[in-house]
Amino acid sequence: MTAVTLKESEFKIFQKLIYDEAGIDISDKKLLLVQSRLVKKLLDYKLSSYSEYLRLVQINPKEKIEMINLISTNETYFFREIEHFSFLQNLLKNEHANTPLFRIWSAAASVGAEAYSAAMILDSILGSDKWEIVGSDINTDVLKKARVGLYPESWISKIPDAFKKKYCLKGKGAHEGKFLVDRSLVNNIRFHTVNLLEPVMTFGRFDLIFLRNVLIYFDDKTKQKVVDNMILNLKPGGYFFISHTENLNMIDLGSLEQVETAIYRKKR
Ligand SMILES: C[S@@+](CC[C@H](N)C(=O)[O-])C[C@H]1O[C@@H](n2cnc3c(N)ncnc32)[C@H](O)[C@@H]1O
């Protein structure tokens, strides 16, 4: 089969669909990126054009989910942006030593490295039954991996030594070359499919929300909508982390106030 090219007119339709569904704002220059992410589907289904795949996506909700799974960028790693984890450590020691249940939402969780990094800190400071974490993502494939908590051994290098010893189990046999996050942490985290464009009513309120390295894919209108939705899930006095490479400059912060670079707090 000769390589099928994605036509400009087809790209425009995918671009709009992805924006409407996930808020992901794909630049006009990213035609080749979209083509390379979706080519697998043309091969799998033996299709001869992207228009045929587009039709499948439009009539089949399951296919639409798989298309978004292929398009979303899921790069993550343990203890990414370490300043946030140092902040969390100090916050727990200084303000939450007696909090009965400290709740975190990792709201664009990808394969779970962010949630498990936070879990290691929570568990080591608060003990096993005084915290819970909810992880969520629009991508159903990454969530399957997050629920298992099995990672390539190369990912372990970013984890502090004390946590490696306590929470990471070296894989053997079929899991050679991988490590498994300790089940005590895995069992304390629930991962759910959530589209950040829609408000979440069922999670309850959180002491801290991680919303990192996802705002970068949204335009200002979508950023505003997502942040407004999420503030509803933050307790008064709760913290809101975005990435150090992102900003909320162009949006109305509402009840949030900035306390440090990439750290906001909901007014009491
Ligand atoms: C680059 S990863 C960030 C992972 C992690 N927060 C970190 O900082 O390492 C971005 C994640 O956002 C998710 N995402 C993109 N659009 C989304 C949406 N509308 N709703 C929920 N998650 C979304 C992607 O599927 C992806 O897993």
The ligand as an SDF file (V2000), in Angstrom:
LIG
                    3D

 27 29  0  0  0  0  0  0  0  0999 V2000
    1.5960   15.8350   28.8100 C   0  0  0  0  0  0  0  0  0  0  0  0
    0.4440   14.9140   29.7450 S   0  0  0  0  0  0  0  0  0  0  0  0
    0.7120   15.5810   31.3870 C   0  0  0  0  0  0  0  0  0  0  0  0
    0.8650   14.5000   32.4360 C   0  0  0  0  0  0  0  0  0  0  0  0
    1.1790   15.0140   33.8390 C   0  0  0  0  0  0  0  0  0  0  0  0
    0.1780   15.9250   34.3260 N   0  0  0  0  0  0  0  0  0  0  0  0
    2.5430   15.6500   33.9000 C   0  0  0  0  0  0  0  0  0  0  0  0
    2.6390   16.8660   34.0570 O   0  0  0  0  0  0  0  0  0  0  0  0
    3.5380   14.9240   33.7650 O   0  0  0  0  0  0  0  0  0  0  0  0
   -1.1010   15.6940   29.2900 C   0  0  0  0  0  0  0  0  0  0  0  0
   -2.3060   14.8080   29.5280 C   0  0  0  0  0  0  0  0  0  0  0  0
   -3.4950   15.6040   29.3730 O   0  0  0  0  0  0  0  0  0  0  0  0
   -4.4990   14.7830   28.8180 C   0  0  0  0  0  0  0  0  0  0  0  0
   -5.5770   15.6130   28.2290 N   0  0  0  0  0  0  0  0  0  0  0  0
   -5.5430   16.3480   27.0910 C   0  0  0  0  0  0  0  0  0  0  0  0
   -6.7380   16.9350   26.8720 N   0  0  0  0  0  0  0  0  0  0  0  0
   -7.5400   16.5790   27.9020 C   0  0  0  0  0  0  0  0  0  0  0  0
   -8.8880   16.8540   28.2430 C   0  0  0  0  0  0  0  0  0  0  0  0
   -9.6810   17.6310   27.4960 N   0  0  0  0  0  0  0  0  0  0  0  0
   -9.3930   16.3000   29.3670 N   0  0  0  0  0  0  0  0  0  0  0  0
   -8.6220   15.5020   30.1510 C   0  0  0  0  0  0  0  0  0  0  0  0
   -7.3310   15.2000   29.8890 N   0  0  0  0  0  0  0  0  0  0  0  0
   -6.7960   15.7300   28.7700 C   0  0  0  0  0  0  0  0  0  0  0  0
   -3.7460   13.9290   27.8070 C   0  0  0  0  0  0  0  0  0  0  0  0
   -4.4460   12.7510   27.4850 O   0  0  0  0  0  0  0  0  0  0  0  0
   -2.4080   13.6730   28.5240 C   0  0  0  0  0  0  0  0  0  0  0  0
   -2.3900   12.4330   29.1770 O   0  0  0  0  0  0  0  0  0  0  0  0
  1  2  1  0
  2  3  1  0
  2 10  1  0
  3  4  1  0
  4  5  1  0
  5  6  1  0
  5  7  1  0
  7  8  2  0
  7  9  1  0
 10 11  1  0
 11 12  1  0
 11 26  1  0
 12 13  1  0
 13 14  1  0
 13 24  1  0
 14 15  1  0
 14 23  1  0
 15 16  2  0
 16 17  1  0
 17 18  1  0
 17 23  2  0
 18 19  1  0
 18 20  2  0
 20 21  1  0
 21 22  2  0
 22 23  1  0
 24 25  1  0
 24 26  1  0
 26 27  1  0
M  CHG  2   2   1   9  -1
M  END
$$$$
